């Protein structure tokens, strides 16, 4: 994962409510254990026409949406099953931030572990973002703020450990592996404990 400290990007808006993980990445694409290539299947049922060509009317296929790294989604985004492939597909597509009024708990947890910042905002901010697609916003994990046009600023919350991992660009396993030398040093410094005989 790439470290995430501060990101400025245009937004892409997907206002539908209750978008579940099967809509994010349909079950037939869950045959891989890596995220590479999953982005091409993101929102597959919506992005492509019956003949397999991109649907030009779908927001993420529009020219102005290309390269946008911030997804503004409708209420209750990421509900449904707990598949980790959902944030994998978003990340592989290039999405680094999801903003909504409600993000399903399991999806939110999986997103934070896989390089995506989930941000909850109030109804007023959400409605403004939904009705102003393609605006530039800045997400800053040092100050924990979402900066909008017009000098507006919104504070948000993240799990502290997830925030640390996002800023370092590591997942949980990467964090643990980075502590290997400290663990080895700790074990070397521990006195040997004599074996205790067990009476038969």
Backbone torsions as a table, in degrees:
resi	resn	phi	psi	omega
1	UNK	NA	148.1	174.9
2	UNK	-82.4	139.4	176.2
3	UNK	-58.6	143.4	179.1
4	UNK	-121.5	107.4	175.8
5	UNK	-112.5	-55.0	177.7
6	UNK	-144.6	139.6	-178.2
7	UNK	-138.7	129.3	171.9
8	UNK	-114.3	124.7	-176.7
9	UNK	-153.1	158.2	169.4
10	UNK	-74.6	159.6	179.8
11	UNK	-100.8	151.2	167.3
12	UNK	-120.4	134.7	-170.7
13	UNK	-108.5	129.8	175.7
14	UNK	-130.5	88.8	-167.4
15	UNK	-76.7	-8.2	-177.3
16	UNK	-58.0	140.2	178.1
17	UNK	-90.1	159.0	175.5
18	UNK	57.3	38.3	174.6
19	UNK	-69.8	116.5	-176.3
20	UNK	-96.2	172.9	-174.5
21	UNK	-68.2	-23.1	176.9
22	UNK	-73.5	-27.6	174.3
23	UNK	-77.8	-34.5	177.5
24	UNK	-64.9	-49.2	177.9
25	UNK	-144.1	102.9	-177.1
26	UNK	-56.1	150.1	-172.7
27	UNK	-58.0	-29.4	-176.7
28	UNK	-67.4	-11.4	179.5
29	UNK	-100.7	12.6	-176.3
30	UNK	-91.8	26.6	-177.0
31	UNK	-89.6	-1.1	-178.6
32	UNK	-108.7	154.1	177.2
33	UNK	-109.0	10.7	175.7
34	UNK	-128.0	158.8	-176.6
35	UNK	-84.0	-17.8	-175.4
36	UNK	-57.4	126.2	177.0
37	UNK	89.3	-9.9	-178.1
38	UNK	-70.1	-22.7	-178.7
39	UNK	-59.7	-30.2	-179.8
40	UNK	-68.7	-18.0	180.0
41	UNK	-101.9	0.9	179.7
42	UNK	-58.4	129.1	-179.0
43	UNK	49.7	41.0	-173.4
44	UNK	-55.1	-39.9	-177.1
45	UNK	-68.2	-21.8	-177.4
46	UNK	-101.7	-30.9	-173.5
47	UNK	-79.9	-22.5	-172.9
48	UNK	-120.7	146.2	174.4
49	UNK	-80.8	173.8	-177.3
50	UNK	-59.6	-27.8	-179.6
51	UNK	-87.5	4.7	176.7
52	UNK	89.8	-2.8	178.9
53	UNK	-86.0	152.4	-179.8
54	UNK	-61.6	137.4	176.9
55	UNK	-79.4	112.0	-175.8
56	UNK	-66.3	-15.2	-179.3
57	UNK	-87.0	-10.9	-179.0
58	UNK	-79.6	132.6	-170.1
59	UNK	-54.5	-38.5	-176.4
60	UNK	-77.1	-8.8	176.1
61	UNK	-94.8	-10.0	-176.6
62	UNK	-73.3	148.6	-174.7
63	UNK	-57.5	-40.3	-177.1
64	UNK	-69.0	-15.3	-179.7
65	UNK	-90.2	-11.9	-175.9
66	UNK	-64.1	129.3	179.2
67	UNK	87.4	-7.6	178.4
68	UNK	-66.1	133.3	-177.1
69	UNK	-110.1	-0.4	-179.3
70	UNK	-118.0	117.9	178.5
71	UNK	-100.4	121.9	173.0
72	UNK	-98.5	112.8	-172.3
73	UNK	-112.1	161.3	176.6
74	UNK	-69.4	174.4	-177.1
75	UNK	-60.0	142.5	175.6
76	UNK	65.2	50.1	-179.9
77	UNK	-75.8	140.6	174.3
78	UNK	81.7	20.0	178.3
79	UNK	-73.6	176.1	179.9
80	UNK	97.0	-148.1	-174.5
81	UNK	-69.2	166.2	-171.9
82	UNK	-92.4	16.4	-173.3
83	UNK	-54.3	126.7	178.7
84	UNK	-71.9	-16.3	179.2
85	UNK	-62.6	-22.6	-178.9
86	UNK	-63.5	-55.6	175.4
87	UNK	-66.1	-29.9	175.8
88	UNK	-58.4	-46.1	-178.2
89	UNK	-64.7	-42.9	177.5
90	UNK	-60.6	-45.7	-178.4
91	UNK	-64.1	-44.9	-178.8
92	UNK	-64.3	-30.2	177.2
93	UNK	-73.3	-25.6	179.4
94	UNK	119.7	2.1	179.0
95	UNK	-78.4	128.1	178.6
96	UNK	-115.5	-13.9	-178.0
97	UNK	-139.4	136.4	171.7
98	UNK	-121.4	128.9	-178.8
99	UNK	-119.1	132.3	177.1
100	UNK	-161.3	174.2	174.1
101	UNK	-82.8	-23.8	176.7
102	UNK	-149.9	131.9	177.0
103	UNK	-126.3	128.2	-176.5
104	UNK	-54.2	139.3	-172.3
105	UNK	-56.7	-47.3	-176.6
106	UNK	-67.9	-42.0	177.2
107	UNK	-62.0	-42.2	-178.9
108	UNK	-60.7	-43.0	178.1
109	UNK	-63.6	-45.7	179.7
110	UNK	-63.7	-38.0	-179.7
111	UNK	-61.7	-47.8	-178.7
112	UNK	-61.4	-31.7	-179.4
113	UNK	-79.1	-10.3	-173.1
114	UNK	-127.4	32.0	169.5
115	UNK	86.5	8.0	-178.7
116	UNK	-114.3	134.2	179.6
117	UNK	-95.0	113.0	176.4
118	UNK	-91.0	126.4	-175.6
119	UNK	-122.1	127.2	175.4
120	UNK	-98.2	132.2	178.5
121	UNK	-127.6	164.8	178.6
122	UNK	-79.2	172.6	-175.1
123	UNK	-60.6	-38.7	-177.5
124	UNK	-63.2	-49.6	179.9
125	UNK	-64.7	-40.6	-179.5
126	UNK	-61.1	-47.4	-179.5
127	UNK	-62.9	-37.7	178.3
128	UNK	-63.7	-43.9	179.7
129	UNK	-66.5	-39.7	179.1
130	UNK	-62.7	-34.9	-176.5
131	UNK	-94.3	2.0	176.8
132	UNK	-130.9	67.6	179.3
133	UNK	-67.1	160.3	174.2
134	UNK	66.8	28.3	173.9
135	UNK	-96.1	154.6	178.3
136	UNK	-87.2	128.7	175.3
137	UNK	-127.8	160.0	178.0
138	UNK	-123.5	128.8	175.6
139	UNK	-110.8	122.6	-176.2
140	UNK	-122.9	117.3	-178.4
141	UNK	-82.9	-16.9	175.6
142	UNK	-70.2	-45.3	179.9
143	UNK	-94.9	-6.8	-177.9
144	UNK	54.3	51.0	-178.8
145	UNK	-130.8	149.8	170.3
146	UNK	-109.8	116.9	-178.3
147	UNK	-102.5	128.0	-177.3
148	UNK	-108.0	165.3	174.7
149	UNK	-57.3	150.9	179.6
150	UNK	81.6	21.0	176.0
151	UNK	66.6	14.9	174.8
152	UNK	-76.9	145.3	-175.8
153	UNK	-139.9	134.9	-178.2
154	UNK	-124.6	131.0	175.7
155	UNK	-87.3	147.7	177.1
156	UNK	-139.2	170.7	-176.4
157	UNK	-119.8	147.7	172.1
158	UNK	-139.7	153.7	171.2
159	UNK	-58.4	129.5	-175.6
160	UNK	-56.1	-41.6	179.9
161	UNK	-66.7	-41.2	177.9
162	UNK	-62.7	-41.1	178.1
163	UNK	-59.9	-44.9	178.8
164	UNK	-59.2	-47.4	-178.2
165	UNK	-64.3	-41.2	178.4
166	UNK	-61.5	-42.8	-178.0
167	UNK	-70.4	-28.1	178.5
168	UNK	-88.2	-14.3	-178.8
169	UNK	74.3	34.6	179.5
170	UNK	-128.7	152.7	171.5
171	UNK	-92.0	-174.9	-176.5
172	UNK	-62.0	-41.1	178.9
173	UNK	-65.1	-41.9	178.2
174	UNK	-61.3	-38.3	177.3
175	UNK	-62.6	-45.4	-179.4
176	UNK	-65.0	-41.8	-179.9
177	UNK	-64.2	-30.9	178.9
178	UNK	-68.8	-16.0	179.9
179	UNK	-94.1	5.4	-173.5
180	UNK	-56.3	-45.5	-178.0
181	UNK	-63.9	-37.4	178.6
182	UNK	-68.5	-38.9	178.0
183	UNK	-64.6	-44.5	178.8
184	UNK	-61.0	-42.7	179.4
185	UNK	-64.0	-40.4	178.8
186	UNK	-62.1	-43.9	-179.0
187	UNK	-66.1	-36.3	179.0
188	UNK	-65.6	-32.2	-176.1
189	UNK	-83.5	-6.5	-178.5
190	UNK	-82.7	133.4	177.0
191	UNK	-65.7	144.1	177.6
192	UNK	-68.5	134.2	179.2
193	UNK	-96.6	120.3	179.8
194	UNK	-61.3	143.4	178.9
195	UNK	-64.9	141.9	-179.9
196	UNK	-99.4	121.7	179.3
197	UNK	-69.2	139.6	179.3
198	UNK	-104.9	122.3	-178.5
199	UNK	-65.6	136.1	179.5
200	UNK	-85.8	NA	NA
